[in-house]
């Protein structure tokens, strides 16, 4: 599933008119263009309903494209009025967005197409049909339960300490909880914990102040690096990132740790494959810590 860095990169590409996949043509950025028609063959993915989106969205201009957690958020305004709504798309396991000429045949996995007034279509391609499309007046109706954005300037170490002070569960499931921190998934949780030298099964309540600080730094650095490398390649879903070439631990089972040389291990935590270094990330508290 695309995580925060991949979704952030997709947003940047949409704003710049860059294709998400190598080989596809560039396109006029959809910003400033109106949606003229909506097509779908998978109404179950729509909220509040496909009929409402099909009826309401035409004649709305795309005013901005942003991100909240793993949601792509299009702010749309009705032409000739001050009415503003939000179109949110969650890519889930296999979703991707392409902007192509309306004359380009639709792939069989395209389940939503938003026709634009310039002859292009914003297409939601979703092979596994887990993705979701929302049209709401207030985006907080969908995103209101999300935790803070990990890279926001207002999300300080002090704020993170306050969040951690109320938690007692294992660290890996905690980082995956979108109501705790928004946007982190399996890849960046593993990378953050390796940077912080913390075992994925350590209990949040057992962390010392310096370990909380190390986790805060590790989380932000892993995500920042992911964005810098335009995310990690995820099968056909997101094929353009190169952060996978810089993984410290994720997906590197039995390969040497980039810090100490110990073989990376894989365990299952909360039904998710989890990678860690048994030397650098011991399950008990460590007395001496170093920055990743």
Helices and strands as residue ranges (DSSP letters): H 4-16, E 34-40, G 43-45, E 46-47, H 50-56, E 60-68, E 71-78, E 84-90, E 95-101, E 110-116, E 120-126, E 132-136, H 140-143, E 148-149, H 157-164, H 171-176, E 181-182, H 186-196, G 204-206, H 209-228, G 243-246, E 264-269, E 272-277
